Amino acid sequence: MERLLLRPIEAADLLGVGRSKVYDLIATRQIPSIRVGGSIRVPARALEQWVTRQAREQARTEATAPDAS
């Protein structure tokens, strides 16, 4: 069974960014998180959905950007 919740360091590893960046993204509510007791956890499915949304937004932005040539 796949884990439902990730520790911030695990989310950082999956995203290929540093732990502090994940905490910044959590603090600014860019990625979802929940508290389990005194611990912060990132729902795995919500993280995947966030990455998908980010990729779509970037593709949309690149498609509408003026050509630099």
CHARMM-style PDB file with segment names, atoms N, HN, CA, C and O in Angstrom:
ATOM      1  N   MET     1       0.838  -1.186   0.000  1.00  0.00      PROA
ATOM      2  CA  MET     1       0.000   0.000   0.000  1.00  0.00      PROA
ATOM      3  C   MET     1       0.885   1.253   0.000  1.00  0.00      PROA
ATOM      4  O   MET     1       1.851   1.351   0.756  1.00  0.00      PROA
ATOM      5  N   GLU     2       0.541   2.172  -0.838  1.00  0.00      PROA
ATOM      6  HN  GLU     2      -0.244   2.092  -1.453  1.00  0.00      PROA
ATOM      7  CA  GLU     2       1.281   3.428  -0.945  1.00  0.00      PROA
ATOM      8  C   GLU     2       0.965   4.324   0.260  1.00  0.00      PROA
ATOM      9  O   GLU     2      -0.172   4.374   0.728  1.00  0.00      PROA
ATOM     10  N   ARG     3       1.975   5.018   0.742  1.00  0.00      PROA
ATOM     11  HN  ARG     3       2.898   4.977   0.361  1.00  0.00      PROA
ATOM     12  CA  ARG     3       1.779   5.909   1.883  1.00  0.00      PROA
ATOM     13  C   ARG     3       0.935   7.107   1.482  1.00  0.00      PROA
ATOM     14  O   ARG     3       1.081   7.646   0.385  1.00  0.00      PROA
ATOM     15  N   LEU     4       0.061   7.511   2.374  1.00  0.00      PROA
ATOM     16  HN  LEU     4      -0.058   7.072   3.265  1.00  0.00      PROA
ATOM     17  CA  LEU     4      -0.826   8.636   2.117  1.00  0.00      PROA
ATOM     18  C   LEU     4      -0.191   9.964   2.470  1.00  0.00      PROA
ATOM     19  O   LEU     4      -0.471  10.980   1.833  1.00  0.00      PROA
ATOM     20  N   LEU     5       0.666   9.964   3.484  1.00  0.00      PROA
ATOM     21  HN  LEU     5       0.893   9.139   4.001  1.00  0.00      PROA
ATOM     22  CA  LEU     5       1.268  11.204   3.975  1.00  0.00      PROA
ATOM     23  C   LEU     5       2.784  11.125   3.924  1.00  0.00      PROA
ATOM     24  O   LEU     5       3.386  10.091   4.209  1.00  0.00      PROA
ATOM     25  N   LEU     6       3.380  12.248   3.553  1.00  0.00      PROA
ATOM     26  HN  LEU     6       2.890  13.088   3.321  1.00  0.00      PROA
ATOM     27  CA  LEU     6       4.834  12.337   3.447  1.00  0.00      PROA
ATOM     28  C   LEU     6       5.376  13.341   4.456  1.00  0.00      PROA
ATOM     29  O   LEU     6       4.744  14.359   4.739  1.00  0.00      PROA
ATOM     30  N   ARG     7       6.538  13.043   4.986  1.00  0.00      PROA
ATOM     31  HN  ARG     7       7.051  12.216   4.756  1.00  0.00      PROA
ATOM     32  CA  ARG     7       7.241  14.051   5.786  1.00  0.00      PROA
ATOM     33  C   ARG     7       7.771  15.099   4.811  1.00  0.00      PROA
ATOM     34  O   ARG     7       8.001  14.789   3.643  1.00  0.00      PROA
ATOM     35  N   PRO     8       7.966  16.326   5.270  1.00  0.00      PROA
ATOM     36  CA  PRO     8       8.480  17.364   4.368  1.00  0.00      PROA
ATOM     37  C   PRO     8       9.784  16.971   3.663  1.00  0.00      PROA
ATOM     38  O   PRO     8       9.967  17.306   2.493  1.00  0.00      PROA
ATOM     39  N   ILE     9      10.681  16.277   4.341  1.00  0.00      PROA
ATOM     40  HN  ILE     9      10.533  16.005   5.292  1.00  0.00      PROA
ATOM     41  CA  ILE     9      11.938  15.872   3.703  1.00  0.00      PROA
ATOM     42  C   ILE     9      11.665  14.868   2.584  1.00  0.00      PROA
ATOM     43  O   ILE     9      12.363  14.871   1.570  1.00  0.00      PROA
ATOM     44  N   GLU    10      10.660  14.011   2.756  1.00  0.00      PROA
ATOM     45  HN  GLU    10      10.093  14.008   3.580  1.00  0.00      PROA
ATOM     46  CA  GLU    10      10.302  13.059   1.705  1.00  0.00      PROA
ATOM     47  C   GLU    10       9.687  13.788   0.511  1.00  0.00      PROA
ATOM     48  O   GLU    10       9.965  13.451  -0.640  1.00  0.00      PROA
ATOM     49  N   ALA    11       8.855  14.784   0.790  1.00  0.00      PROA
ATOM     50  HN  ALA    11       8.629  15.058   1.725  1.00  0.00      PROA
ATOM     51  CA  ALA    11       8.281  15.597  -0.290  1.00  0.00      PROA
ATOM     52  C   ALA    11       9.395  16.330  -1.034  1.00  0.00      PROA
ATOM     53  O   ALA    11       9.367  16.434  -2.260  1.00  0.00      PROA
ATOM     54  N   ALA    12      10.371  16.836  -0.287  1.00  0.00      PROA
ATOM     55  HN  ALA    12      10.394  16.752   0.709  1.00  0.00      PROA
ATOM     56  CA  ALA    12      11.503  17.531  -0.907  1.00  0.00      PROA
ATOM     57  C   ALA    12      12.271  16.596  -1.827  1.00  0.00      PROA
ATOM     58  O   ALA    12      12.637  16.977  -2.939  1.00  0.00      PROA
ATOM     59  N   ASP    13      12.515  15.380  -1.371  1.00  0.00      PROA
ATOM     60  HN  ASP    13      12.217  15.071  -0.468  1.00  0.00      PROA
ATOM     61  CA  ASP    13      13.226  14.397  -2.200  1.00  0.00      PROA
ATOM     62  C   ASP    13      12.455  14.106  -3.480  1.00  0.00      PROA
ATOM     63  O   ASP    13      13.046  14.039  -4.558  1.00  0.00      PROA
ATOM     64  N   LEU    14      11.143  13.934  -3.371  1.00  0.00      PROA
ATOM     65  HN  LEU    14      10.663  13.988  -2.496  1.00  0.00      PROA
ATOM     66  CA  LEU    14      10.332  13.652  -4.554  1.00  0.00      PROA
ATOM     67  C   LEU    14      10.331  14.816  -5.533  1.00  0.00      PROA
ATOM     68  O   LEU    14      10.344  14.615  -6.747  1.00  0.00      PROA
ATOM     69  N   LEU    15      10.317  16.039  -4.998  1.00  0.00      PROA
ATOM     70  HN  LEU    15      10.307  16.202  -4.011  1.00  0.00      PROA
ATOM     71  CA  LEU    15      10.290  17.228  -5.851  1.00  0.00      PROA
ATOM     72  C   LEU    15      11.673  17.610  -6.370  1.00  0.00      PROA
ATOM     73  O   LEU    15      11.791  18.359  -7.339  1.00  0.00      PROA
ATOM     74  N   GLY    16      12.711  17.100  -5.730  1.00  0.00      PROA
ATOM     75  HN  GLY    16      12.616  16.491  -4.943  1.00  0.00      PROA
ATOM     76  CA  GLY    16      14.067  17.457  -6.132  1.00  0.00      PROA
ATOM     77  C   GLY    16      14.472  18.845  -5.662  1.00  0.00      PROA
ATOM     78  O   GLY    16      15.257  19.532  -6.316  1.00  0.00      PROA
ATOM     79  N   VAL    17      13.925  19.251  -4.516  1.00  0.00      PROA
ATOM     80  HN  VAL    17      13.287  18.694  -3.985  1.00  0.00      PROA
ATOM     81  CA  VAL    17      14.263  20.552  -3.932  1.00  0.00      PROA
ATOM     82  C   VAL    17      14.717  20.339  -2.491  1.00  0.00      PROA
ATOM     83  O   VAL    17      14.638  19.230  -1.961  1.00  0.00      PROA
ATOM     84  N   GLY    18      15.183  21.393  -1.878  1.00  0.00      PROA
ATOM     85  HN  GLY    18      15.248  22.293  -2.309  1.00  0.00      PROA
ATOM     86  CA  GLY    18      15.629  21.304  -0.497  1.00  0.00      PROA
ATOM     87  C   GLY    18      14.472  21.298   0.489  1.00  0.00      PROA
ATOM     88  O   GLY    18      13.360  21.724   0.177  1.00  0.00      PROA
ATOM     89  N   ARG    19      14.759  20.806   1.680  1.00  0.00      PROA
ATOM     90  HN  ARG    19      15.662  20.460   1.934  1.00  0.00      PROA
ATOM     91  CA  ARG    19      13.764  20.741   2.743  1.00  0.00      PROA
ATOM     92  C   ARG    19      13.215  22.113   3.079  1.00  0.00      PROA
ATOM     93  O   ARG    19      12.012  22.261   3.296  1.00  0.00      PROA
ATOM     94  N   SER    20      14.083  23.124   3.127  1.00  0.00      PROA
ATOM     95  HN  SER    20      15.060  23.003   2.952  1.00  0.00      PROA
ATOM     96  CA  SER    20      13.625  24.469   3.479  1.00  0.00      PROA
ATOM     97  C   SER    20      12.671  25.028   2.423  1.00  0.00      PROA
ATOM     98  O   SER    20      11.756  25.783   2.753  1.00  0.00      PROA
ATOM     99  N   LYS    21      12.878  24.666   1.168  1.00  0.00      PROA
ATOM    100  HN  LYS    21      13.621  24.053   0.900  1.00  0.00      PROA
ATOM    101  CA  LYS    21      11.960  25.107   0.106  1.00  0.00      PROA
ATOM    102  C   LYS    21      10.575  24.519   0.322  1.00  0.00      PROA
ATOM    103  O   LYS    21       9.573  25.209   0.132  1.00  0.00      PROA
ATOM    104  N   VAL    22      10.505  23.258   0.715  1.00  0.00      PROA
ATOM    105  HN  VAL    22      11.319  22.697   0.870  1.00  0.00      PROA
ATOM    106  CA  VAL    22       9.205  22.636   0.991  1.00  0.00      PROA
ATOM    107  C   VAL    22       8.531  23.341   2.158  1.00  0.00      PROA
ATOM    108  O   VAL    22       7.327  23.593   2.113  1.00  0.00      PROA
ATOM    109  N   TYR    23       9.281  23.658   3.192  1.00  0.00      PROA
ATOM    110  HN  TYR    23      10.259  23.453   3.229  1.00  0.00      PROA
ATOM    111  CA  TYR    23       8.691  24.381   4.325  1.00  0.00      PROA
ATOM    112  C   TYR    23       8.203  25.766   3.883  1.00  0.00      PROA
ATOM    113  O   TYR    23       7.169  26.236   4.358  1.00  0.00      PROA
ATOM    114  N   ASP    24       8.936  26.418   2.985  1.00  0.00      PROA
ATOM    115  HN  ASP    24       9.776  26.036   2.599  1.00  0.00      PROA
ATOM    116  CA  ASP    24       8.477  27.712   2.440  1.00  0.00      PROA
ATOM    117  C   ASP    24       7.166  27.533   1.674  1.00  0.00      PROA
ATOM    118  O   ASP    24       6.238  28.326   1.837  1.00  0.00      PROA
ATOM    119  N   LEU    25       7.088  26.505   0.848  1.00  0.00      PROA
ATOM    120  HN  LEU    25       7.841  25.861   0.715  1.00  0.00      PROA
ATOM    121  CA  LEU    25       5.877  26.240   0.071  1.00  0.00      PROA
ATOM    122  C   LEU    25       4.691  25.910   0.980  1.00  0.00      PROA
ATOM    123  O   LEU    25       3.556  26.290   0.692  1.00  0.00      PROA
ATOM    124  N   ILE    26       4.959  25.207   2.067  1.00  0.00      PROA
ATOM    125  HN  ILE    26       5.881  24.899   2.301  1.00  0.00      PROA
ATOM    126  CA  ILE    26       3.912  24.904   3.041  1.00  0.00      PROA
ATOM    127  C   ILE    26       3.468  26.184   3.748  1.00  0.00      PROA
ATOM    128  O   ILE    26       2.272  26.433   3.897  1.00  0.00      PROA
ATOM    129  N   ALA    27       4.427  26.987   4.178  1.00  0.00      PROA
ATOM    130  HN  ALA    27       5.399  26.785   4.058  1.00  0.00      PROA
ATOM    131  CA  ALA    27       4.115  28.221   4.922  1.00  0.00      PROA
ATOM    132  C   ALA    27       3.298  29.194   4.087  1.00  0.00      PROA
ATOM    133  O   ALA    27       2.437  29.896   4.616  1.00  0.00      PROA
ATOM    134  N   THR    28       3.561  29.241   2.789  1.00  0.00      PROA
ATOM    135  HN  THR    28       4.261  28.671   2.359  1.00  0.00      PROA
ATOM    136  CA  THR    28       2.833  30.154   1.905  1.00  0.00      PROA
ATOM    137  C   THR    28       1.603  29.486   1.298  1.00  0.00      PROA
ATOM    138  O   THR    28       0.945  30.047   0.422  1.00  0.00      PROA
ATOM    139  N   ARG    29       1.307  28.289   1.775  1.00  0.00      PROA
ATOM    140  HN  ARG    29       1.841  27.834   2.487  1.00  0.00      PROA
ATOM    141  CA  ARG    29       0.124  27.522   1.341  1.00  0.00      PROA
ATOM    142  C   ARG    29       0.104  27.229  -0.151  1.00  0.00      PROA
ATOM    143  O   ARG    29      -0.960  27.093  -0.755  1.00  0.00      PROA
ATOM    144  N   GLN    30       1.288  27.134  -0.735  1.00  0.00      PROA
ATOM    145  HN  GLN    30       2.152  27.244  -0.245  1.00  0.00      PROA
ATOM    146  CA  GLN    30       1.361  26.752  -2.146  1.00  0.00      PROA
ATOM    147  C   GLN    30       1.194  25.251  -2.318  1.00  0.00      PROA
ATOM    148  O   GLN    30       0.637  24.794  -3.315  1.00  0.00      PROA
ATOM    149  N   ILE    31       1.679  24.483  -1.343  1.00  0.00      PROA
ATOM    150  HN  ILE    31       2.131  24.855  -0.532  1.00  0.00      PROA
ATOM    151  CA  ILE    31       1.391  23.054  -1.343  1.00  0.00      PROA
ATOM    152  C   ILE    31       0.602  22.741  -0.076  1.00  0.00      PROA
ATOM    153  O   ILE    31       0.840  23.343   0.971  1.00  0.00      PROA
ATOM    154  N   PRO    32      -0.328  21.809  -0.168  1.00  0.00      PROA
ATOM    155  CA  PRO    32      -1.163  21.487   0.976  1.00  0.00      PROA
ATOM    156  C   PRO    32      -0.393  20.706   2.039  1.00  0.00      PROA
ATOM    157  O   PRO    32       0.551  19.978   1.733  1.00  0.00      PROA
ATOM    158  N   SER    33      -0.808  20.871   3.270  1.00  0.00      PROA
ATOM    159  HN  SER    33      -1.574  21.463   3.518  1.00  0.00      PROA
ATOM    160  CA  SER    33      -0.224  20.110   4.363  1.00  0.00      PROA
ATOM    161  C   SER    33      -1.264  19.944   5.453  1.00  0.00      PROA
ATOM    162  O   SER    33      -2.247  20.682   5.522  1.00  0.00      PROA
ATOM    163  N   ILE    34      -1.024  18.964   6.298  1.00  0.00      PROA
ATOM    164  HN  ILE    34      -0.226  18.365   6.242  1.00  0.00      PROA
ATOM    165  CA  ILE    34      -1.876  18.768   7.457  1.00  0.00      PROA
ATOM    166  C   ILE    34      -0.990  18.522   8.670  1.00  0.00      PROA
ATOM    167  O   ILE    34       0.173  18.141   8.535  1.00  0.00      PROA
ATOM    168  N   ARG    35      -1.543  18.741   9.839  1.00  0.00      PROA
ATOM    169  HN  ARG    35      -2.487  19.051   9.948  1.00  0.00      PROA
ATOM    170  CA  ARG    35      -0.829  18.453  11.079  1.00  0.00      PROA
ATOM    171  C   ARG    35      -1.336  17.142  11.644  1.00  0.00      PROA
ATOM    172  O   ARG    35      -2.541  16.899  11.715  1.00  0.00      PROA
ATOM    173  N   VAL    36      -0.407  16.315  12.039  1.00  0.00      PROA
ATOM    174  HN  VAL    36       0.572  16.513  11.981  1.00  0.00      PROA
ATOM    175  CA  VAL    36      -0.716  15.070  12.727  1.00  0.00      PROA
ATOM    176  C   VAL    36       0.021  15.163  14.051  1.00  0.00      PROA
ATOM    177  O   VAL    36       1.227  14.931  14.131  1.00  0.00      PROA
ATOM    178  N   GLY    37      -0.729  15.506  15.084  1.00  0.00      PROA
ATOM    179  HN  GLY    37      -1.709  15.694  15.019  1.00  0.00      PROA
ATOM    180  CA  GLY    37      -0.090  15.797  16.361  1.00  0.00      PROA
ATOM    181  C   GLY    37       0.769  17.033  16.180  1.00  0.00      PROA
ATOM    182  O   GLY    37       0.263  18.071  15.752  1.00  0.00      PROA
ATOM    183  N   GLY    38       2.036  16.955  16.488  1.00  0.00      PROA
ATOM    184  HN  GLY    38       2.448  16.112  16.836  1.00  0.00      PROA
ATOM    185  CA  GLY    38       2.945  18.087  16.320  1.00  0.00      PROA
ATOM    186  C   GLY    38       3.728  18.046  15.022  1.00  0.00      PROA
ATOM    187  O   GLY    38       4.619  18.867  14.803  1.00  0.00      PROA
ATOM    188  N   SER    39       3.398  17.093  14.160  1.00  0.00      PROA
ATOM    189  HN  SER    39       2.674  16.427  14.338  1.00  0.00      PROA
ATOM    190  CA  SER    39       4.153  16.913  12.918  1.00  0.00      PROA
ATOM    191  C   SER    39       3.389  17.460  11.724  1.00  0.00      PROA
ATOM    192  O   SER    39       2.159  17.426  11.678  1.00  0.00      PROA
ATOM    193  N   ILE    40       4.147  17.963  10.760  1.00  0.00      PROA
ATOM    194  HN  ILE    40       5.146  17.991  10.797  1.00  0.00      PROA
ATOM    195  CA  ILE    40       3.563  18.411   9.495  1.00  0.00      PROA
ATOM    196  C   ILE    40       3.719  17.278   8.494  1.00  0.00      PROA
ATOM    197  O   ILE    40       4.781  16.666   8.386  1.00  0.00      PROA
ATOM    198  N   ARG    41       2.646  17.012   7.767  1.00  0.00      PROA
ATOM    199  HN  ARG    41       1.783  17.509   7.854  1.00  0.00      PROA
ATOM    200  CA  ARG    41       2.684  15.995   6.718  1.00  0.00      PROA
ATOM    201  C   ARG    41       2.071  16.564   5.448  1.00  0.00      PROA
ATOM    202  O   ARG    41       1.171  17.404   5.498  1.00  0.00      PROA
ATOM    203  N   VAL    42       2.569  16.097   4.316  1.00  0.00      PROA
ATOM    204  HN  VAL    42       3.299  15.415   4.276  1.00  0.00      PROA
ATOM    205  CA  VAL    42       2.069  16.517   3.008  1.00  0.00      PROA
ATOM    206  C   VAL    42       1.332  15.328   2.401  1.00  0.00      PROA
ATOM    207  O   VAL    42       1.930  14.269   2.208  1.00  0.00      PROA
ATOM    208  N   PRO    43       0.051  15.485   2.098  1.00  0.00      PROA
ATOM    209  CA  PRO    43      -0.672  14.382   1.461  1.00  0.00      PROA
ATOM    210  C   PRO    43      -0.061  14.065   0.091  1.00  0.00      PROA
ATOM    211  O   PRO    43       0.080  14.952  -0.751  1.00  0.00      PROA
ATOM    212  N   ALA    44       0.292  12.815  -0.121  1.00  0.00      PROA
ATOM    213  HN  ALA    44       0.177  12.094   0.563  1.00  0.00      PROA
ATOM    214  CA  ALA    44       0.973  12.406  -1.355  1.00  0.00      PROA
ATOM    215  C   ALA    44       0.144  12.736  -2.594  1.00  0.00      PROA
ATOM    216  O   ALA    44       0.677  13.260  -3.572  1.00  0.00      PROA
ATOM    217  N   ARG    45      -1.139  12.439  -2.562  1.00  0.00      PROA
ATOM    218  HN  ARG    45      -1.572  12.014  -1.768  1.00  0.00      PROA
ATOM    219  CA  ARG    45      -1.992  12.683  -3.725  1.00  0.00      PROA
ATOM    220  C   ARG    45      -2.101  14.178  -4.008  1.00  0.00      PROA
ATOM    221  O   ARG    45      -2.071  14.593  -5.167  1.00  0.00      PROA
ATOM    222  N   ALA    46      -2.225  14.985  -2.963  1.00  0.00      PROA
ATOM    223  HN  ALA    46      -2.249  14.648  -2.022  1.00  0.00      PROA
ATOM    224  CA  ALA    46      -2.320  16.434  -3.143  1.00  0.00      PROA
ATOM    225  C   ALA    46      -1.020  16.992  -3.724  1.00  0.00      PROA
ATOM    226  O   ALA    46      -1.051  17.930  -4.520  1.00  0.00      PROA
ATOM    227  N   LEU    47       0.114  16.423  -3.334  1.00  0.00      PROA
ATOM    228  HN  LEU    47       0.139  15.661  -2.688  1.00  0.00      PROA
ATOM    229  CA  LEU    47       1.397  16.864  -3.886  1.00  0.00      PROA
ATOM    230  C   LEU    47       1.465  16.546  -5.383  1.00  0.00      PROA
ATOM    231  O   LEU    47       1.911  17.376  -6.175  1.00  0.00      PROA
ATOM    232  N   GLU    48       1.031  15.366  -5.761  1.00  0.00      PROA
ATOM    233  HN  GLU    48       0.669  14.692  -5.118  1.00  0.00      PROA
ATOM    234  CA  GLU    48       1.003  14.995  -7.182  1.00  0.00      PROA
ATOM    235  C   GLU    48       0.098  15.943  -7.971  1.00  0.00      PROA
ATOM    236  O   GLU    48       0.453  16.377  -9.067  1.00  0.00      PROA
ATOM    237  N   GLN    49      -1.061  16.260  -7.416  1.00  0.00      PROA
ATOM    238  HN  GLN    49      -1.349  15.908  -6.525  1.00  0.00      PROA
ATOM    239  CA  GLN    49      -1.987  17.169  -8.086  1.00  0.00      PROA
ATOM    240  C   GLN    49      -1.388  18.563  -8.200  1.00  0.00      PROA
ATOM    241  O   GLN    49      -1.578  19.235  -9.214  1.00  0.00      PROA
ATOM    242  N   TRP    50      -0.671  19.004  -7.180  1.00  0.00      PROA
ATOM    243  HN  TRP    50      -0.516  18.459  -6.356  1.00  0.00      PROA
ATOM    244  CA  TRP    50      -0.030  20.317  -7.201  1.00  0.00      PROA
ATOM    245  C   TRP    50       1.011  20.366  -8.327  1.00  0.00      PROA
ATOM    246  O   TRP    50       1.084  21.349  -9.064  1.00  0.00      PROA
ATOM    247  N   VAL    51       1.808  19.313  -8.455  1.00  0.00      PROA
ATOM    248  HN  VAL    51       1.749  18.514  -7.856  1.00  0.00      PROA
ATOM    249  CA  VAL    51       2.830  19.263  -9.513  1.00  0.00      PROA
ATOM    250  C   VAL    51       2.156  19.316 -10.886  1.00  0.00      PROA
ATOM    251  O   VAL    51       2.626  20.021 -11.778  1.00  0.00      PROA
ATOM    252  N   THR    52       1.073  18.585 -11.057  1.00  0.00      PROA
ATOM    253  HN  THR    52       0.691  18.012 -10.332  1.00  0.00      PROA
ATOM    254  CA  THR    52       0.345  18.587 -12.327  1.00  0.00      PROA
ATOM    255  C   THR    52      -0.168  19.986 -12.651  1.00  0.00      PROA
ATOM    256  O   THR    52      -0.042  20.443 -13.787  1.00  0.00      PROA
ATOM    257  N   ARG    53      -0.748  20.674 -11.658  1.00  0.00      PROA
ATOM    258  HN  ARG    53      -0.850  20.303 -10.735  1.00  0.00      PROA
ATOM    259  CA  ARG    53      -1.244  22.040 -11.873  1.00  0.00      PROA
ATOM    260  C   ARG    53      -0.109  22.986 -12.232  1.00  0.00      PROA
ATOM    261  O   ARG    53      -0.255  23.822 -13.124  1.00  0.00      PROA
ATOM    262  N   GLN    54       1.015  22.862 -11.549  1.00  0.00      PROA
ATOM    263  HN  GLN    54       1.134  22.183 -10.824  1.00  0.00      PROA
ATOM    264  CA  GLN    54       2.156  23.726 -11.827  1.00  0.00      PROA
ATOM    265  C   GLN    54       2.661  23.525 -13.254  1.00  0.00      PROA
ATOM    266  O   GLN    54       2.990  24.490 -13.943  1.00  0.00      PROA
ATOM    267  N   ALA    55       2.720  22.271 -13.691  1.00  0.00      PROA
ATOM    268  HN  ALA    55       2.453  21.487 -13.131  1.00  0.00      PROA
ATOM    269  CA  ALA    55       3.181  21.970 -15.048  1.00  0.00      PROA
ATOM    270  C   ALA    55       2.224  22.548 -16.085  1.00  0.00      PROA
ATOM    271  O   ALA    55       2.657  23.096 -17.099  1.00  0.00      PROA
ATOM    272  N   ARG    56       0.923  22.425 -15.830  1.00  0.00      PROA
ATOM    273  HN  ARG    56       0.571  21.980 -15.006  1.00  0.00      PROA
ATOM    274  CA  ARG    56      -0.067  22.989 -16.758  1.00  0.00      PROA
ATOM    275  C   ARG    56       0.050  24.504 -16.837  1.00  0.00      PROA
ATOM    276  O   ARG    56       0.027  25.078 -17.925  1.00  0.00      PROA
ATOM    277  N   GLU    57       0.176  25.152 -15.678  1.00  0.00      PROA
ATOM    278  HN  GLU    57       0.194  24.685 -14.794  1.00  0.00      PROA
ATOM    279  CA  GLU    57       0.288  26.612 -15.657  1.00  0.00      PROA
ATOM    280  C   GLU    57       1.544  27.079 -16.382  1.00  0.00      PROA
ATOM    281  O   GLU    57       1.512  28.074 -17.107  1.00  0.00      PROA
ATOM    282  N   GLN    58       2.640  26.371 -16.189  1.00  0.00      PROA
ATOM    283  HN  GLN    58       2.666  25.563 -15.601  1.00  0.00      PROA
ATOM    284  CA  GLN    58       3.891  26.742 -16.860  1.00  0.00      PROA
ATOM    285  C   GLN    58       3.754  26.557 -18.366  1.00  0.00      PROA
ATOM    286  O   GLN    58       4.203  27.404 -19.138  1.00  0.00      PROA
ATOM    287  N   ALA    59       3.143  25.462 -18.785  1.00  0.00      PROA
ATOM    288  HN  ALA    59       2.778  24.774 -18.158  1.00  0.00      PROA
ATOM    289  CA  ALA    59       2.954  25.221 -20.220  1.00  0.00      PROA
ATOM    290  C   ALA    59       2.061  26.300 -20.824  1.00  0.00      PROA
ATOM    291  O   ALA    59       2.318  26.776 -21.929  1.00  0.00      PROA
ATOM    292  N   ARG    60       1.025  26.681 -20.107  1.00  0.00      PROA
ATOM    293  HN  ARG    60       0.817  26.294 -19.208  1.00  0.00      PROA
ATOM    294  CA  ARG    60       0.111  27.719 -20.589  1.00  0.00      PROA
ATOM    295  C   ARG    60       0.848  29.057 -20.704  1.00  0.00      PROA
ATOM    296  O   ARG    60       0.678  29.782 -21.684  1.00  0.00      PROA
ATOM    297  N   THR    61       1.657  29.375 -19.707  1.00  0.00      PROA
ATOM    298  HN  THR    61       1.795  28.786 -18.911  1.00  0.00      PROA
ATOM    299  CA  THR    61       2.418  30.621 -19.718  1.00  0.00      PROA
ATOM    300  C   THR    61       3.409  30.641 -20.871  1.00  0.00      PROA
ATOM    301  O   THR    61       3.547  31.653 -21.557  1.00  0.00      PROA
ATOM    302  N   GLU    62       4.099  29.527 -21.085  1.00  0.00      PROA
ATOM    303  HN  GLU    62       3.987  28.704 -20.528  1.00  0.00      PROA
ATOM    304  CA  GLU    62       5.071  29.455 -22.181  1.00  0.00      PROA
ATOM    305  C   GLU    62       4.387  29.542 -23.543  1.00  0.00      PROA
ATOM    306  O   GLU    62       4.947  30.105 -24.484  1.00  0.00      PROA
ATOM    307  N   ALA    63       3.190  28.991 -23.650  1.00  0.00      PROA
ATOM    308  HN  ALA    63       2.735  28.534 -22.885  1.00  0.00      PROA
ATOM    309  CA  ALA    63       2.463  29.008 -24.919  1.00  0.00      PROA
ATOM    310  C   ALA    63       1.982  30.410 -25.273  1.00  0.00      PROA
ATOM    311  O   ALA    63       1.852  30.739 -26.452  1.00  0.00      PROA
ATOM    312  N   THR    64       1.718  31.235 -24.268  1.00  0.00      PROA
ATOM    313  HN  THR    64       1.823  30.968 -23.311  1.00  0.00      PROA
ATOM    314  CA  THR    64       1.210  32.581 -24.521  1.00  0.00      PROA
ATOM    315  C   THR    64       2.295  33.649 -24.473  1.00  0.00      PROA
ATOM    316  O   THR    64       2.024  34.820 -24.740  1.00  0.00      PROA
ATOM    317  N   ALA    65       3.511  33.259 -24.136  1.00  0.00      PROA
ATOM    318  HN  ALA    65       3.730  32.308 -23.919  1.00  0.00      PROA
ATOM    319  CA  ALA    65       4.609  34.236 -24.070  1.00  0.00      PROA
ATOM    320  C   ALA    65       5.008  34.656 -25.477  1.00  0.00      PROA
ATOM    321  O   ALA    65       5.009  33.838 -26.397  1.00  0.00      PROA
ATOM    322  N   PRO    66       5.344  35.919 -25.643  1.00  0.00      PROA
ATOM    323  CA  PRO    66       5.792  36.371 -26.976  1.00  0.00      PROA
ATOM    324  C   PRO    66       7.098  35.682 -27.355  1.00  0.00      PROA
ATOM    325  O   PRO    66       7.936  35.392 -26.502  1.00  0.00      PROA
ATOM    326  N   ASP    67       7.251  35.431 -28.632  1.00  0.00      PROA
ATOM    327  HN  ASP    67       6.570  35.667 -29.326  1.00  0.00      PROA
ATOM    328  CA  ASP    67       8.458  34.777 -29.149  1.00  0.00      PROA
ATOM    329  C   ASP    67       9.640  35.723 -28.979  1.00  0.00      PROA
ATOM    330  O   ASP    67       9.559  36.900 -29.330  1.00  0.00      PROA
ATOM    331  N   ALA    68      10.736  35.199 -28.439  1.00  0.00      PROA
ATOM    332  HN  ALA    68      10.801  34.243 -28.154  1.00  0.00      PROA
ATOM    333  CA  ALA    68      11.915  36.021 -28.150  1.00  0.00      PROA
ATOM    334  C   ALA    68      12.807  36.230 -29.366  1.00  0.00      PROA
ATOM    335  O   ALA    68      13.815  36.928 -29.260  1.00  0.00      PROA
ATOM    336  N   SER    69      12.474  35.651 -30.521  1.00  0.00      PROA
ATOM    337  HN  SER    69      11.655  35.084 -30.608  1.00  0.00      PROA
ATOM    338  CA  SER    69      13.353  35.801 -31.687  1.00  0.00      PROA
ATOM    339  C   SER    69      13.127  37.044 -32.476  1.00  0.00      PROA
ATOM    340  OT1 SER    69      13.808  37.274 -33.475  1.00  0.00      PROA
TER     341      SER     69
END
